Every structure is written in structure tokens, then in C-alpha cells.
Amino acid sequence: MKISLEGRTALVTGGSRGIGRAIALSLAEAGADVAVNYRREAADAEEVVGAIKAMGRKAKAYAASVDDDAACEQLINDTVADFGSLSILVNNAGIASRGQSVADTDPAELRRVVNVHAIAPFVLSRLAIPHLRKAGRGDIIMISSVATLMMSGNGVPYNMGKAGMEALARTIAKEERKYGIRCNIVAPSLTVTEMGKRLSKATRGVKDIHELDASSPFGRVSEPDDVAAAVVWLVSDANPYANGQKINIDGGNF
């Protein structure tokens, strides 16, 4: 089945780099117009917008910090005003925690990380849902992590934030299916992004993330396009029935 997202508009948070960039470009390749949210990387966001426009799709970059409720409201309003509709929301924006034990974690850090990973997707989803209901078919994708499978030590802010995001997704999936909205979770493992490279140095003791290729499934560390492929399938007509599900992009490693 050929996947086509013609006539649909997507908003991708954290869409200027890494996994968000790959998702934005892949949605556009499938035919969607794309609103690219970023926090500070204006040049990177404009590069993504330019690449999408070169495909013949409509695109625009929007600066907004997702942990600011007013900025989230402006982001949704501006997207709908500029594109005329919204039918896909990808909650991808995220930050890392400092890798400390519960005993050593500052509550302020916990609140900041949980706010970005769980509260912000709640705020954005709540604001987007009225528009998604009008779309005929609406999709919300939460970009979580395989961290919620393990709940490893020294990562409680991130673990709690992603667990909260997944709880939100499964709740929305049940509440909104009567309106034609599907809400699903995509959970990457270690991926070749700037964050992934920093994480591999800190936790695996390697200078280059690709030193881990040989010990990874299929002989390589996951790439952003691996994650994007799952997102495109989930929001397309190729997926008529999967809702409230989580796809782990880990090569079968967990």
C-alpha cells in the first residue's frame, strides 16, 4: 500500500534536529505540509523548512519553548491560522536529565524534565484536539523512549517524564477514538543524534557512537529515519486500527 499524507498538516515539536528533523522530512515526503517547531536552533529549523518546500510542500518554522503554556497556545493557533488545519501532532521535543540518583536529584530538575516530557505534551494535545476532531482523521504521536521498559537507576526525571507521556497517550487514545483520533507511542533506543552521541560517551565510554555498531542489532545503532518510518506508518491510512500502542524502535534488543 502506497502511503500518502496529501491534504494533511503536521506539527512536529523539536523538529529542527535529530529525530524531529527526520520525522518532519519523512512526513513531507509522504505528502504532508509541516509546521516545524524549534526552541533555539533557528538556522536548523529554516534548513528543514527549505528542504520541505523543495519537495513542493508547505512548511514554516515556529519558535516556541514547549514548557511555556502561552507559547504552546500561540504555536497551535499560528499553525492553524497559517495552514488552515491541523491533523497530526508529533510531541517530540525533549531534554536529558543529569544522570543522578534519586537521593542526589534536585527537585527543580525533576520538575523541569517532567514538564517538558509530560506536561507540555498534555498542554499541546489539549489545545490541538479540537482541531484534530475536525480533521476527519487526527493523529497524535508521542516520542517516548525504551527507558520506560527498564526504569534504570540515575535517570528518574527522564523516566518519570516519559512514563507520564505514555500514560497521557493511552488515556487520549481511549477518550478520542470516537472522534477519529488515534494516539500512539514511538519509543526509540539509543539513536544517532547529538543527544545520543553525548549519551553514548557518558554511559558507554565511547568517543564515537558508531563504535557501538558491531554490538547493535542489524550491525548498526538506530538512525533517526528508523523512528520516522514508524511515525509515518502510524499516522497514515496504512494504519487503520492501531491505537494506544507503543512501538519500540530498538532492533528487538529489549
ZADO-1210 file (C-alpha; in nm, 4 decimals, padded with zeros to 6 digits):
<atoms>
<atom x="00.0000" y="00.0000" z="00.0000" code="MET" pos="1"/>
<atom x="00.1421" y="00.3379" z="-00.1019" code="LYS" pos="2"/>
<atom x="00.1379" y="00.5774" z="00.1908" code="ILE" pos="3"/>
<atom x="00.0017" y="00.9229" z="00.1158" code="SER" pos="4"/>
<atom x="-00.0498" y="01.2094" z="00.3581" code="LEU" pos="5"/>
<atom x="-00.1726" y="01.4506" z="00.0900" code="GLU" pos="6"/>
<atom x="-00.4009" y="01.7184" z="00.2303" code="GLY" pos="7"/>
<atom x="-00.2831" y="01.6789" z="00.5887" code="ARG" pos="8"/>
<atom x="-00.0956" y="01.9218" z="00.8111" code="THR" pos="9"/>
<atom x="00.1500" y="01.8070" z="01.0783" code="ALA" pos="10"/>
<atom x="00.3101" y="01.9936" z="01.3671" code="LEU" pos="11"/>
<atom x="00.6390" y="01.8458" z="01.4888" code="VAL" pos="12"/>
<atom x="00.7823" y="01.9826" z="01.8133" code="THR" pos="13"/>
<atom x="01.1586" y="01.9851" z="01.8359" code="GLY" pos="14"/>
<atom x="01.1585" y="01.9477" z="01.4597" code="GLY" pos="15"/>
<atom x="01.4824" y="02.1253" z="01.3748" code="SER" pos="16"/>
<atom x="01.7321" y="01.8490" z="01.4542" code="ARG" pos="17"/>
<atom x="01.7759" y="01.4795" z="01.5133" code="GLY" pos="18"/>
<atom x="01.4676" y="01.2619" z="01.5347" code="ILE" pos="19"/>
<atom x="01.2297" y="01.5570" z="01.4971" code="GLY" pos="20"/>
<atom x="01.4020" y="01.6657" z="01.1762" code="ARG" pos="21"/>
<atom x="01.3771" y="01.3149" z="01.0305" code="ALA" pos="22"/>
<atom x="01.0087" y="01.2954" z="01.1216" code="ILE" pos="23"/>
<atom x="00.9308" y="01.6343" z="00.9666" code="ALA" pos="24"/>
<atom x="01.1081" y="01.5442" z="00.6418" code="LEU" pos="25"/>
<atom x="00.9525" y="01.1970" z="00.6231" code="SER" pos="26"/>
<atom x="00.6014" y="01.3327" z="00.6773" code="LEU" pos="27"/>
<atom x="00.6621" y="01.5821" z="00.3973" code="ALA" pos="28"/>
<atom x="00.7971" y="01.3104" z="00.1682" code="GLU" pos="29"/>
<atom x="00.4676" y="01.1270" z="00.2230" code="ALA" pos="30"/>
<atom x="00.2745" y="01.4380" z="00.1201" code="GLY" pos="31"/>
<atom x="00.2019" y="01.6336" z="00.4390" code="ALA" pos="32"/>
<atom x="00.2529" y="02.0047" z="00.4964" code="ASP" pos="33"/>
<atom x="00.4631" y="02.0549" z="00.8092" code="VAL" pos="34"/>
<atom x="00.4917" y="02.3127" z="01.0863" code="ALA" pos="35"/>
<atom x="00.8423" y="02.2857" z="01.2332" code="VAL" pos="36"/>
<atom x="00.8733" y="02.3895" z="01.5963" code="ASN" pos="37"/>
<atom x="01.2098" y="02.4755" z="01.7488" code="TYR" pos="38"/>
<atom x="01.3371" y="02.6413" z="02.0645" code="ARG" pos="39"/>
<atom x="01.6736" y="02.7980" z="01.9740" code="ARG" pos="40"/>
<atom x="01.8033" y="02.6440" z="01.6504" code="GLU" pos="41"/>
<atom x="01.6517" y="02.8906" z="01.4030" code="ALA" pos="42"/>
<atom x="01.9022" y="02.8185" z="01.1239" code="ALA" pos="43"/>
<atom x="01.8487" y="02.4434" z="01.1565" code="ASP" pos="44"/>
<atom x="01.4714" y="02.4885" z="01.1509" code="ALA" pos="45"/>
<atom x="01.4884" y="02.7038" z="00.8388" code="GLU" pos="46"/>
<atom x="01.7034" y="02.4395" z="00.6702" code="GLU" pos="47"/>
<atom x="01.4319" y="02.1800" z="00.7387" code="VAL" pos="48"/>
<atom x="01.1658" y="02.4192" z="00.6086" code="VAL" pos="49"/>
<atom x="01.3662" y="02.4774" z="00.2923" code="GLY" pos="50"/>
<atom x="01.4036" y="02.1040" z="00.2331" code="ALA" pos="51"/>
<atom x="01.0291" y="02.0524" z="00.2765" code="ILE" pos="52"/>
<atom x="00.9426" y="02.3367" z="00.0398" code="LYS" pos="53"/>
<atom x="01.1792" y="02.1854" z="-00.2163" code="ALA" pos="54"/>
<atom x="00.9508" y="01.8785" z="-00.2119" code="MET" pos="55"/>
<atom x="00.6587" y="02.1005" z="-00.3098" code="GLY" pos="56"/>
<atom x="00.5063" y="02.1023" z="00.0382" code="ARG" pos="57"/>
<atom x="00.4109" y="02.3946" z="00.2568" code="LYS" pos="58"/>
<atom x="00.6298" y="02.4483" z="00.5625" code="ALA" pos="59"/>
<atom x="00.7010" y="02.7121" z="00.8236" code="LYS" pos="60"/>
<atom x="00.9216" y="02.7329" z="01.1333" code="ALA" pos="61"/>
<atom x="00.7861" y="02.8427" z="01.4710" code="TYR" pos="62"/>
<atom x="00.9973" y="02.9356" z="01.7720" code="ALA" pos="63"/>
<atom x="00.8342" y="02.8232" z="02.0970" code="ALA" pos="64"/>
<atom x="00.9509" y="02.6635" z="02.4183" code="SER" pos="65"/>
<atom x="00.7077" y="02.3797" z="02.4893" code="VAL" pos="66"/>
<atom x="00.7366" y="02.4258" z="02.8656" code="ASP" pos="67"/>
<atom x="00.5644" y="02.7649" z="02.8277" code="ASP" pos="68"/>
<atom x="00.1849" y="02.7218" z="02.8197" code="ASP" pos="69"/>
<atom x="00.1239" y="03.0553" z="02.6487" code="ALA" pos="70"/>
<atom x="00.3848" y="02.9754" z="02.3837" code="ALA" pos="71"/>
<atom x="00.2152" y="02.6404" z="02.3213" code="CYS" pos="72"/>
<atom x="-00.1190" y="02.8097" z="02.2695" code="GLU" pos="73"/>
<atom x="00.0354" y="03.0579" z="02.0273" code="GLN" pos="74"/>
<atom x="00.2081" y="02.7736" z="01.8430" code="LEU" pos="75"/>
<atom x="-00.1171" y="02.5846" z="01.7853" code="ILE" pos="76"/>
<atom x="-00.3083" y="02.8996" z="01.6923" code="ASN" pos="77"/>
<atom x="-00.0402" y="03.0168" z="01.4478" code="ASP" pos="78"/>
<atom x="-00.0137" y="02.6744" z="01.2855" code="THR" pos="79"/>
<atom x="-00.3881" y="02.6532" z="01.2237" code="VAL" pos="80"/>
<atom x="-00.4029" y="03.0146" z="01.1031" code="ALA" pos="81"/>
<atom x="-00.1151" y="02.9665" z="00.8580" code="ASP" pos="82"/>
<atom x="-00.2004" y="02.6188" z="00.7296" code="PHE" pos="83"/>
<atom x="-00.5786" y="02.6241" z="00.7639" code="GLY" pos="84"/>
<atom x="-00.5973" y="02.2977" z="00.9567" code="SER" pos="85"/>
<atom x="-00.4102" y="02.0564" z="01.1817" code="LEU" pos="86"/>
<atom x="-00.4498" y="01.6781" z="01.1721" code="SER" pos="87"/>
<atom x="-00.1165" y="01.5406" z="01.3017" code="ILE" pos="88"/>
<atom x="00.0641" y="01.6391" z="01.6220" code="LEU" pos="89"/>
<atom x="00.4034" y="01.4854" z="01.6980" code="VAL" pos="90"/>
<atom x="00.5176" y="01.5537" z="02.0549" code="ASN" pos="91"/>
<atom x="00.8902" y="01.5059" z="02.0048" code="ASN" pos="92"/>
<atom x="01.0633" y="01.7902" z="02.1931" code="ALA" pos="93"/>
<atom x="01.2716" y="01.6627" z="02.4807" code="GLY" pos="94"/>
<atom x="01.5665" y="01.7211" z="02.7107" code="ILE" pos="95"/>
<atom x="01.8025" y="01.4918" z="02.9006" code="ALA" pos="96"/>
<atom x="01.8377" y="01.4609" z="03.2753" code="SER" pos="97"/>
<atom x="02.1710" y="01.4807" z="03.4582" code="ARG" pos="98"/>
<atom x="02.2097" y="01.1135" z="03.5412" code="GLY" pos="99"/>
<atom x="02.1969" y="01.1364" z="03.9185" code="GLN" pos="100"/>
<atom x="02.0397" y="00.9111" z="04.1797" code="SER" pos="101"/>
<atom x="01.7080" y="00.9978" z="04.3404" code="VAL" pos="102"/>
<atom x="01.8968" y="01.0962" z="04.6551" code="ALA" pos="103"/>
<atom x="02.1062" y="01.3469" z="04.4590" code="ASP" pos="104"/>
<atom x="01.8453" y="01.4812" z="04.2157" code="THR" pos="105"/>
<atom x="01.7347" y="01.8405" z="04.2620" code="ASP" pos="106"/>
<atom x="01.3519" y="01.8588" z="04.2664" code="PRO" pos="107"/>
<atom x="01.3795" y="02.1595" z="04.0340" code="ALA" pos="108"/>
<atom x="01.5451" y="01.9399" z="03.7710" code="GLU" pos="109"/>
<atom x="01.2720" y="01.6775" z="03.8113" code="LEU" pos="110"/>
<atom x="01.0011" y="01.9399" z="03.7574" code="ARG" pos="111"/>
<atom x="01.1789" y="02.0836" z="03.4531" code="ARG" pos="112"/>
<atom x="01.2266" y="01.7482" z="03.2791" code="VAL" pos="113"/>
<atom x="00.8791" y="01.6149" z="03.3628" code="VAL" pos="114"/>
<atom x="00.7329" y="01.9445" z="03.2452" code="ASN" pos="115"/>
<atom x="00.8949" y="01.9094" z="02.9019" code="VAL" pos="116"/>
<atom x="00.8210" y="01.5396" z="02.8546" code="HIS" pos="117"/>
<atom x="00.4766" y="01.5027" z="03.0127" code="ALA" pos="118"/>
<atom x="00.3101" y="01.8355" z="03.0935" code="ILE" pos="119"/>
<atom x="00.3962" y="02.0013" z="02.7619" code="ALA" pos="120"/>
<atom x="00.2513" y="01.7129" z="02.5545" code="PRO" pos="121"/>
<atom x="-00.0623" y="01.7370" z="02.7680" code="PHE" pos="122"/>
<atom x="-00.0936" y="02.1111" z="02.7038" code="VAL" pos="123"/>
<atom x="-00.0254" y="02.0791" z="02.3312" code="LEU" pos="124"/>
<atom x="-00.2553" y="01.7787" z="02.2872" code="SER" pos="125"/>
<atom x="-00.5353" y="01.9530" z="02.4752" code="ARG" pos="126"/>
<atom x="-00.5012" y="02.2566" z="02.2510" code="LEU" pos="127"/>
<atom x="-00.4726" y="02.0501" z="01.9317" code="ALA" pos="128"/>
<atom x="-00.7609" y="01.8086" z="01.9959" code="ILE" pos="129"/>
<atom x="-01.0425" y="02.0461" z="01.8883" code="PRO" pos="130"/>
<atom x="-00.8676" y="02.0883" z="01.5524" code="HIS" pos="131"/>
<atom x="-00.7898" y="01.7173" z="01.5177" code="LEU" pos="132"/>
<atom x="-01.1571" y="01.6362" z="01.5795" code="ARG" pos="133"/>
<atom x="-01.2492" y="01.8499" z="01.2792" code="LYS" pos="134"/>
<atom x="-00.9957" y="01.6816" z="01.0534" code="ALA" pos="135"/>
<atom x="-01.1871" y="01.3602" z="00.9884" code="GLY" pos="136"/>
<atom x="-00.8802" y="01.1682" z="01.0933" code="ARG" pos="137"/>
<atom x="-00.6487" y="01.3034" z="01.3600" code="GLY" pos="138"/>
<atom x="-00.3262" y="01.1548" z="01.4953" code="ASP" pos="139"/>
<atom x="-00.1131" y="01.2293" z="01.7998" code="ILE" pos="140"/>
<atom x="00.2280" y="01.0659" z="01.8286" code="ILE" pos="141"/>
<atom x="00.4296" y="01.0703" z="02.1497" code="MET" pos="142"/>
<atom x="00.8035" y="01.0177" z="02.1056" code="ILE" pos="143"/>
<atom x="00.8947" y="00.8321" z="02.4228" code="SER" pos="144"/>
<atom x="01.1912" y="00.6039" z="02.4956" code="SER" pos="145"/>
<atom x="01.2811" y="00.2447" z="02.5721" code="VAL" pos="146"/>
<atom x="01.3906" y="00.3905" z="02.9067" code="ALA" pos="147"/>
<atom x="01.0373" y="00.3179" z="03.0310" code="THR" pos="148"/>
<atom x="01.0974" y="-00.0551" z="02.9751" code="LEU" pos="149"/>
<atom x="01.3942" y="-00.0612" z="03.2111" code="MET" pos="150"/>
<atom x="01.3498" y="00.2305" z="03.4514" code="MET" pos="151"/>
<atom x="01.7251" y="00.2248" z="03.5081" code="SER" pos="152"/>
<atom x="01.8831" y="00.3999" z="03.8017" code="GLY" pos="153"/>
<atom x="02.0257" y="00.7508" z="03.7809" code="ASN" pos="154"/>
<atom x="01.7570" y="00.8800" z="03.5485" code="GLY" pos="155"/>
<atom x="01.4436" y="00.9419" z="03.7500" code="VAL" pos="156"/>
<atom x="01.3431" y="01.2764" z="03.5901" code="PRO" pos="157"/>
<atom x="01.3609" y="01.1300" z="03.2389" code="TYR" pos="158"/>
<atom x="01.1986" y="00.8016" z="03.3418" code="ASN" pos="159"/>
<atom x="00.9102" y="00.9800" z="03.5132" code="MET" pos="160"/>
<atom x="00.8645" y="01.2252" z="03.2281" code="GLY" pos="161"/>
<atom x="00.8434" y="00.9562" z="02.9609" code="LYS" pos="162"/>
<atom x="00.6209" y="00.7347" z="03.1769" code="ALA" pos="163"/>
<atom x="00.3837" y="01.0281" z="03.2220" code="GLY" pos="164"/>
<atom x="00.3844" y="01.0878" z="02.8468" code="MET" pos="165"/>
<atom x="00.2898" y="00.7251" z="02.7824" code="GLU" pos="166"/>
<atom x="00.0073" y="00.7414" z="03.0369" code="ALA" pos="167"/>
<atom x="-00.1216" y="01.0522" z="02.8614" code="LEU" pos="168"/>
<atom x="-00.1091" y="00.8792" z="02.5219" code="ALA" pos="169"/>
<atom x="-00.3066" y="00.5768" z="02.6322" code="ARG" pos="170"/>
<atom x="-00.5667" y="00.7959" z="02.8006" code="THR" pos="171"/>
<atom x="-00.6132" y="01.0132" z="02.4914" code="ILE" pos="172"/>
<atom x="-00.6381" y="00.7004" z="02.2749" code="ALA" pos="173"/>
<atom x="-00.9449" y="00.5868" z="02.4696" code="LYS" pos="174"/>
<atom x="-01.1073" y="00.9280" z="02.5037" code="GLU" pos="175"/>
<atom x="-01.0675" y="01.0496" z="02.1469" code="GLU" pos="176"/>
<atom x="-01.1179" y="00.7422" z="01.9270" code="ARG" pos="177"/>
<atom x="-01.4877" y="00.8253" z="01.8952" code="LYS" pos="178"/>
<atom x="-01.3765" y="01.1434" z="01.7167" code="TYR" pos="179"/>
<atom x="-01.1497" y="00.9581" z="01.4732" code="GLY" pos="180"/>
<atom x="-00.8307" y="01.0433" z="01.6603" code="ILE" pos="181"/>
<atom x="-00.5568" y="00.7847" z="01.7123" code="ARG" pos="182"/>
<atom x="-00.2850" y="00.8365" z="01.9715" code="CYS" pos="183"/>
<atom x="00.0225" y="00.6136" z="01.9642" code="ASN" pos="184"/>
<atom x="00.3721" y="00.5983" z="02.1117" code="ILE" pos="185"/>
<atom x="00.7052" y="00.5535" z="01.9334" code="VAL" pos="186"/>
<atom x="00.9944" y="00.4698" z="02.1656" code="ALA" pos="187"/>
<atom x="01.3500" y="00.4835" z="02.0287" code="PRO" pos="188"/>
<atom x="01.6543" y="00.3227" z="02.1844" code="SER" pos="189"/>
<atom x="01.9962" y="00.4884" z="02.1546" code="LEU" pos="190"/>
<atom x="01.9840" y="00.6803" z="01.8252" code="THR" pos="191"/>
<atom x="02.2448" y="00.8667" z="01.6226" code="VAL" pos="192"/>
<atom x="02.1586" y="01.2222" z="01.7273" code="THR" pos="193"/>
<atom x="02.3515" y="01.4889" z="01.9168" code="GLU" pos="194"/>
<atom x="02.1845" y="01.3733" z="02.2383" code="MET" pos="195"/>
<atom x="02.2574" y="01.0114" z="02.1515" code="GLY" pos="196"/>
<atom x="02.6229" y="01.0877" z="02.0890" code="LYS" pos="197"/>
<atom x="02.6542" y="01.2618" z="02.4269" code="ARG" pos="198"/>
<atom x="02.4726" y="00.9754" z="02.5968" code="LEU" pos="199"/>
<atom x="02.6967" y="00.7121" z="02.4399" code="SER" pos="200"/>
<atom x="03.0053" y="00.8941" z="02.5659" code="LYS" pos="201"/>
<atom x="02.8646" y="00.9343" z="02.9158" code="ALA" pos="202"/>
<atom x="02.7185" y="00.5875" z="02.9633" code="THR" pos="203"/>
<atom x="02.9129" y="00.3616" z="02.7262" code="ARG" pos="204"/>
<atom x="03.2537" y="00.5281" z="02.7416" code="GLY" pos="205"/>
<atom x="03.2979" y="00.5561" z="02.3636" code="VAL" pos="206"/>
<atom x="03.4298" y="00.8546" z="02.1704" code="LYS" pos="207"/>
<atom x="03.2235" y="00.7744" z="01.8599" code="ASP" pos="208"/>
<atom x="02.8697" y="00.6343" z="01.8806" code="ILE" pos="209"/>
<atom x="02.9433" y="00.4146" z="01.5798" code="HIS" pos="210"/>
<atom x="03.1869" y="00.2154" z="01.7919" code="GLU" pos="211"/>
<atom x="02.8647" y="00.0527" z="01.9152" code="LEU" pos="212"/>
<atom x="02.7530" y="-00.0566" z="01.5670" code="ASP" pos="213"/>
<atom x="02.9070" y="-00.4029" z="01.5863" code="ALA" pos="214"/>
<atom x="02.7277" y="-00.4872" z="01.9122" code="SER" pos="215"/>
<atom x="02.3944" y="-00.3400" z="01.7995" code="SER" pos="216"/>
<atom x="02.1042" y="-00.5224" z="01.6286" code="PRO" pos="217"/>
<atom x="02.1477" y="-00.5433" z="01.2490" code="PHE" pos="218"/>
<atom x="02.5055" y="-00.4225" z="01.2885" code="GLY" pos="219"/>
<atom x="02.4305" y="-00.0562" z="01.3499" code="ARG" pos="220"/>
<atom x="02.2964" y="00.1930" z="01.6012" code="VAL" pos="221"/>
<atom x="01.9452" y="00.3182" z="01.5232" code="SER" pos="222"/>
<atom x="01.9187" y="00.6213" z="01.2935" code="GLU" pos="223"/>
<atom x="01.6526" y="00.8966" z="01.3116" code="PRO" pos="224"/>
<atom x="01.4939" y="00.7685" z="00.9897" code="ASP" pos="225"/>
<atom x="01.4177" y="00.4389" z="01.1662" code="ASP" pos="226"/>
<atom x="01.1991" y="00.6298" z="01.4108" code="VAL" pos="227"/>
<atom x="01.0434" y="00.8470" z="01.1423" code="ALA" pos="228"/>
<atom x="00.9359" y="00.5426" z="00.9407" code="ALA" pos="229"/>
<atom x="00.7231" y="00.4191" z="01.2308" code="ALA" pos="230"/>
<atom x="00.5644" y="00.7617" z="01.2764" code="VAL" pos="231"/>
<atom x="00.4692" y="00.7895" z="00.9095" code="VAL" pos="232"/>
<atom x="00.3069" y="00.4462" z="00.9133" code="TRP" pos="233"/>
<atom x="00.1135" y="00.5125" z="01.2327" code="LEU" pos="234"/>
<atom x="-00.0425" y="00.8378" z="01.1081" code="VAL" pos="235"/>
<atom x="-00.1286" y="00.7046" z="00.7620" code="SER" pos="236"/>
<atom x="-00.4193" y="00.5068" z="00.6192" code="ASP" pos="237"/>
<atom x="-00.1840" y="00.2072" z="00.6197" code="ALA" pos="238"/>
<atom x="-00.2668" y="00.2048" z="00.9911" code="ASN" pos="239"/>
<atom x="-00.6452" y="00.1926" z="01.0172" code="PRO" pos="240"/>
<atom x="-00.6769" y="00.0371" z="01.3639" code="TYR" pos="241"/>
<atom x="-00.3653" y="00.0608" z="01.5828" code="ALA" pos="242"/>
<atom x="-00.4442" y="00.2999" z="01.8672" code="ASN" pos="243"/>
<atom x="-00.2966" y="00.3403" z="02.2136" code="GLY" pos="244"/>
<atom x="00.0010" y="00.1269" z="02.1081" code="GLN" pos="245"/>
<atom x="00.3734" y="00.1573" z="02.1666" code="LYS" pos="246"/>
<atom x="00.6317" y="00.0676" z="01.9043" code="ILE" pos="247"/>
<atom x="00.9833" y="00.0210" z="02.0423" code="ASN" pos="248"/>
<atom x="01.2460" y="00.1121" z="01.7825" code="ILE" pos="249"/>
<atom x="01.5233" y="-00.0937" z="01.9382" code="ASP" pos="250"/>
<atom x="01.6029" y="-00.3685" z="01.6897" code="GLY" pos="251"/>
<atom x="01.4493" y="-00.6223" z="01.9269" code="GLY" pos="252"/>
<atom x="01.7160" y="-00.5547" z="02.1878" code="ASN" pos="253"/>
<atom x="01.4878" y="-00.5231" z="02.4932" code="PHE" pos="254"/>
</atoms>
